[in-house]
């Protein structure tokens, strides 16, 4: 999958650092702008921006003012997502009227942020989201929910499929147990220790023809899909 770039518009330094880390963790590149001039500069830079994510209330300007600038300066129609601790129905209506794709309520989990941004980006940039992921000798098809390894079909439960899809998204990088838990917890109420059990089951399913599974545990951190 092509890595897309999110322009984070956040005037608070600490909050920008936290959100930038979260955005990178869920698989996107991130650029940061703390004021409207930097937003304008980012829109004309050589590296393309694919989505703008910004605070509804900034120091010296509002999210709606930022959206007006983005719509006026960008050469293409960029999706814009705003966030705020509390979002009223009036604000949601105003955002839609201003051409904003979505308004998120904080706090938001990494998985929920990934799902919401991916939904918007997949619709806007379908070329960046092929239905198949191939890492090493593992192939995963999101549309048919088919997983193959070395020519053999691997039968997985929906939760195991979600875990594998998440690990394949960032091969070579450690995914924490907390992030993996969020991929399944909303479906079956699993606890953090259940992640280890499910990963072991996934590793067993991926063991084909004596080839060891490419998922490795990183002590104290989580799991990584080897490239």
N, C-alpha and C positions, 0 to 999 in steps of 0.2 A: 504494500500500500504506500502511495506517495505521502510523504510527511507534509502536512499543510501548516501554514503559519497563522497564529492568532495574534492580533494586535491588542494587547491589554492596555486599556486607558484607565489609569488609577493614579490619583494625585497623592495618595498616602504611601510613603515609602515602605513601611512595614507590611501593609496589606498587599502591596504590589509584589514584594518578595515572596510572601506566602502563596499568593495566587499563581505567580510565575512558576514556582516549584510544582504546584499541583497540576498546572497545564502541561508542563514537561513530563511529569510522571505518567499522565494518561496518554502520552504519545504524540503531542503536538509540539511544533517549534513555537517560540514565543518572542514577540517584540514588545517593548514597553514604551508608553508615552505618558508623561505626567501632566501635560497641558495641551491646549489646542494647537499651538505652533508645532509641537513635536508630533502631534497626530497628522498635521498637514505634511510634515517632512516625511513621515513614514509612508504615507500614501503615494509619494512621488519617488521613493527610494527604488533601487534596482531590484531588491528582493520583494516579490509580490506578497501582499496581504490577502488572506482568504476569508477572514472573519474578524469582526471587531467586537471585543468584549469589554464593557465598561461599567463603572459605578454610576448609579443613577444620580447621586449627589457628589460632586467633586468640589475641590477648593477653587472657587472663582468661576466655575461654569457648571452647567447641568449636563446630564446624559443626553437630554433632548437636543441641547445646543451642539453637543459633540456629534450626534446623529445627523443633524443638518449639515455640519461641515463635511462629514464623510460622504453623504449623498451628493454634495456639491462638488467635491474635489476628486473623488475616485473615478477612474475611467470606466469601471464596470460596477454593476450593482452589488455592493458587498452586503452580506448578512450582518446584522448588528444585534447583539444580545446585551441587555442591561441587567444589573443585579442590585439588590437592596435588601436590608434586613427584613423589612415588611413591605409588601407590595399590595396596594389597594386595588379594587376593581376599577376605580377612576384612572389610576396610573396605568393599569394594563390597557385600558381603552385608549388613553392618550398615546401610549407606545405603539399600538397597532396603527393608529391614525398617522403616526410619524414614520411608518414603514419599518418598524423594529420587529425583528423576527420572533423574539421571546424575551420575557422578563423572569429572572430567577430570584428565588428567595434564599437568602443566606441564613445559616450555614448550609453548605451543600457537600455531599460526599464526592470523592474522586470518581466513583463509578457513575453516579447520577450526572455529574458534570460531563463526563465522557459521553454518556448516552445522549444527553440533550444536544451537545455540540455536534456529535456525529450525525444525529438525525438531520440537523440543518445542513451540515456540510455535504452529507451524502446526496441530499436532494439538489444542492446547488452545484456540486462538482462530482457527478457520478463517475467520471473518468478516474478519479482518485481512489475509488473504492471497488476494485475488482472483487468478484464473488469468491475467488479462490485465493488462499494463502498457501505458499509453498516454502517450507523451511527445511533444508536438508532433504531427507527422504519422506517427509510428512506432508500430505496434501489435505487441506480442509476446504470444503465448499460450503459457504454460508447459506446459499439458497436451497440446496438439496440436503444439507446437514449430513453430508457424507465425508468420512475421514478415511484416507488411505495411507498405508505405509508399506513400501516395498511391494506394491501391487496387490496388497491384501487389504480388504475393507475392515476397518476397526469399528465395532459397534459400541457406542457410548450413550450413556444416559444424558438427558438435557443439561444437567449440572456439570457433568464431566466435559461435555462439548463446550460449555461456556468457559470452563477453566482452561481448556486447551486453546480456545480462540484468544483468550486474554494473554496467555503465555506466548503464543505465536505472534502477537501484535508487536512485541518488543524483544526479539531474540537477542540473547547476549546480555540482557539487563535483568537485574534482580527485581522480582515482583514480591512485595511484602505480603505476609500472611493476611494482614488487614485488608489490602486491596483485593486479594483473591477471595477473601470471605465475603466482601461486598458483592461479588459477582454471583454468589449463590444464596446469601443470607435472606434476601427478600423473597426467595422462593420456598425455602424449607426451614427457616429459623435456625440454621446451623450455627454452632459456636466455633470459636477460633481453633480449638483442638480438632474439630472436624475437618479443617482444611488439610491437615497432614494425612488424615485417613483417606480423603478424596484424592489427594495428589498421588498417594501410594496406589490407589485403585487405577488411576489414570496411567501411571507408569507401567503397571502390570498389563493393562490393555494395549499399550504401545510396544510391548516387548514382542517382537515378531522375528521368527527365524533365528533366535539366539542373539539378535542385535539388542543391546541394552537401550533403555529409554533415554532420550536426550534431555530429560528434565533432571536437574541436579539441585540438591538442597544446599543453601548457603547458611551456615550456622548463625543464628541470631538475627537473620535478615529475611529469609524467605526462600523462593525458588527461582531458578533461571532456566530458560529454554536455550540449550546450546545451539549455536549456528552450525 
